[in-house]
């Protein structure tokens, strides 16, 4: 995804009893669009696939700096 290519599945809301929404994105621009309307502190799971190997990453969103 760093190079702007590839696909990822992004799941919002993790854990039991939490609403979940899953979207598949392509490239870095798609990932940014998928999380743009989320709030700092939201937890997202990002499933990436590289060279046929899938890996799930968990990220907690933070506020964007003005730098």
Backbone as CSV, one residue per row, in Angstrom:
resi,resn,N_x,N_y,N_z,CA_x,CA_y,CA_z,C_x,C_y,C_z
1,UNK,0.812,-1.182,0.000,0.000,0.000,0.000,0.864,1.257,0.000
2,UNK,2.064,1.188,0.506,2.892,2.383,0.568,3.163,2.959,-0.812
3,UNK,3.261,2.098,-1.796,3.558,2.573,-3.134,2.315,3.036,-3.882
4,UNK,1.135,2.913,-3.236,-0.092,3.331,-3.895,-0.725,2.231,-4.723
5,UNK,-0.233,0.994,-4.597,-0.809,-0.111,-5.332,-1.230,-1.194,-4.364
6,UNK,-1.998,-2.163,-4.860,-2.449,-3.261,-4.029,-3.849,-3.021,-3.523
7,UNK,-4.355,-3.995,-2.759,-5.681,-3.865,-2.179,-5.611,-4.166,-0.697
8,UNK,-6.588,-3.667,0.036,-6.702,-3.938,1.462,-8.172,-3.959,1.824
9,UNK,-8.506,-4.728,2.841,-9.843,-4.733,3.400,-9.762,-4.037,4.740
10,UNK,-10.608,-3.037,4.959,-10.587,-2.249,6.188,-11.870,-2.519,6.948
11,UNK,-11.748,-2.947,8.219,-12.908,-3.194,9.082,-12.920,-2.158,10.185
12,UNK,-14.046,-1.478,10.332,-14.203,-0.464,11.369,-14.966,-1.068,12.528
13,UNK,-14.496,-0.816,13.740,-15.162,-1.337,14.920,-14.733,-2.763,15.165
14,UNK,-13.918,-2.959,16.166,-13.442,-4.296,16.471,-13.927,-4.684,17.853
15,UNK,-14.010,-5.951,18.113,-14.417,-6.431,19.423,-15.883,-6.823,19.451
16,UNK,-16.240,-7.516,20.508,-17.605,-8.017,20.656,-18.573,-6.865,20.899
17,UNK,-19.748,-6.967,20.314,-20.790,-5.987,20.545,-20.572,-4.660,19.845
18,UNK,-19.620,-4.599,18.950,-19.319,-3.354,18.249,-19.828,-3.435,16.821
19,UNK,-20.424,-2.368,16.341,-20.840,-2.332,14.940,-19.606,-2.456,14.061
20,UNK,-19.714,-3.248,13.006,-18.594,-3.426,12.093,-19.025,-3.040,10.689
21,UNK,-18.131,-2.404,9.985,-18.324,-2.102,8.575,-17.034,-2.491,7.881
22,UNK,-17.134,-3.165,6.765,-15.956,-3.621,6.043,-15.996,-3.077,4.623
23,UNK,-14.875,-2.513,4.179,-14.758,-2.024,2.810,-13.455,-2.539,2.219
24,UNK,-13.457,-2.770,0.924,-12.236,-3.146,0.226,-11.772,-1.929,-0.551
25,UNK,-10.497,-1.601,-0.396,-9.944,-0.417,-1.043,-8.777,-0.823,-1.923
26,UNK,-8.455,0.032,-2.860,-7.326,-0.201,-3.743,-6.406,1.008,-3.679
27,UNK,-5.194,0.795,-3.256,-4.206,1.863,-3.229,-4.331,2.772,-2.019
28,UNK,-3.358,3.613,-1.872,-3.275,4.526,-0.740,-4.436,5.520,-0.729
29,UNK,-4.825,6.019,-1.895,-5.922,6.975,-1.973,-7.220,6.348,-1.471
30,UNK,-7.462,5.104,-1.825,-8.660,4.408,-1.366,-8.657,4.205,0.140
31,UNK,-7.502,3.915,0.706,-7.397,3.747,2.155,-7.699,5.058,2.865
32,UNK,-7.133,6.153,2.385,-7.385,7.466,2.986,-8.878,7.792,2.916
33,UNK,-9.500,7.546,1.774,-10.928,7.831,1.618,-11.759,6.986,2.580
34,UNK,-11.347,5.745,2.822,-12.107,4.850,3.695,-12.078,5.296,5.148
35,UNK,-10.991,5.918,5.585,-10.885,6.302,6.999,-11.088,7.793,7.239
36,UNK,-11.253,8.562,6.194,-11.350,10.024,6.297,-12.416,10.484,7.293
37,UNK,-13.575,9.853,7.302,-14.674,10.296,8.146,-14.670,9.654,9.530
38,UNK,-13.646,8.925,9.841,-13.509,8.317,11.163,-12.947,9.328,12.139
39,UNK,-13.031,9.029,13.415,-12.578,9.954,14.462,-11.300,9.460,15.113
40,UNK,-10.496,10.390,15.645,-9.326,9.973,16.421,-9.785,9.042,17.552
41,UNK,-9.029,7.993,17.753,-9.370,7.001,18.771,-10.094,5.793,18.214
42,UNK,-10.679,5.912,17.004,-11.320,4.756,16.382,-10.266,3.702,16.071
43,UNK,-10.644,2.450,16.253,-9.749,1.337,15.960,-10.197,0.714,14.643
44,UNK,-9.250,0.486,13.736,-9.553,-0.158,12.459,-8.639,-1.357,12.282
45,UNK,-9.174,-2.375,11.642,-8.367,-3.518,11.227,-8.138,-3.383,9.732
46,UNK,-6.916,-3.553,9.313,-6.574,-3.457,7.902,-5.958,-4.783,7.486
47,UNK,-6.630,-5.478,6.594,-6.113,-6.740,6.084,-5.437,-6.453,4.751
48,UNK,-4.154,-6.722,4.677,-3.406,-6.477,3.453,-2.977,-7.798,2.838
49,UNK,-2.802,-7.779,1.543,-2.340,-8.959,0.822,-1.159,-8.550,-0.046
50,UNK,-0.023,-9.162,0.226,1.186,-8.903,-0.561,1.773,-10.230,-0.998
51,UNK,1.992,-10.343,-2.271,2.582,-11.563,-2.828,1.835,-12.816,-2.371
52,UNK,0.496,-12.703,-2.275,-0.334,-13.838,-1.903,-0.384,-14.127,-0.413
53,UNK,0.293,-13.337,0.402,0.297,-13.534,1.854,-0.587,-12.461,2.487
54,UNK,-1.576,-12.903,3.280,-2.485,-11.965,3.948,-2.028,-11.727,5.380
55,UNK,-2.161,-10.488,5.800,-1.796,-10.112,7.157,-2.826,-9.093,7.644
56,UNK,-3.236,-9.200,8.907,-4.183,-8.252,9.482,-3.450,-7.341,10.453
57,UNK,-3.588,-6.048,10.234,-2.972,-5.040,11.085,-4.081,-4.308,11.829
58,UNK,-3.833,-3.916,13.065,-4.783,-3.131,13.835,-4.175,-1.765,14.085
59,UNK,-4.956,-0.716,13.834,-4.454,0.647,14.012,-5.475,1.481,14.776
60,UNK,-4.975,2.329,15.645,-5.810,3.311,16.329,-5.551,4.653,15.660
61,UNK,-6.611,5.278,15.166,-6.460,6.530,14.435,-6.135,7.680,15.383
62,UNK,-5.311,8.589,14.918,-4.953,9.785,15.676,-5.295,11.002,14.829
63,UNK,-5.359,12.155,15.478,-5.636,13.402,14.758,-4.474,13.721,13.828
64,UNK,-4.807,14.250,12.684,-3.781,14.639,11.717,-3.086,15.908,12.205
65,UNK,-1.774,15.907,12.128,-1.040,17.099,12.540,-1.095,18.139,11.427
66,UNK,-0.878,19.378,11.762,-0.923,20.460,10.787,0.433,20.717,10.152
67,UNK,1.387,19.847,10.389,2.740,20.044,9.843,2.809,19.685,8.399
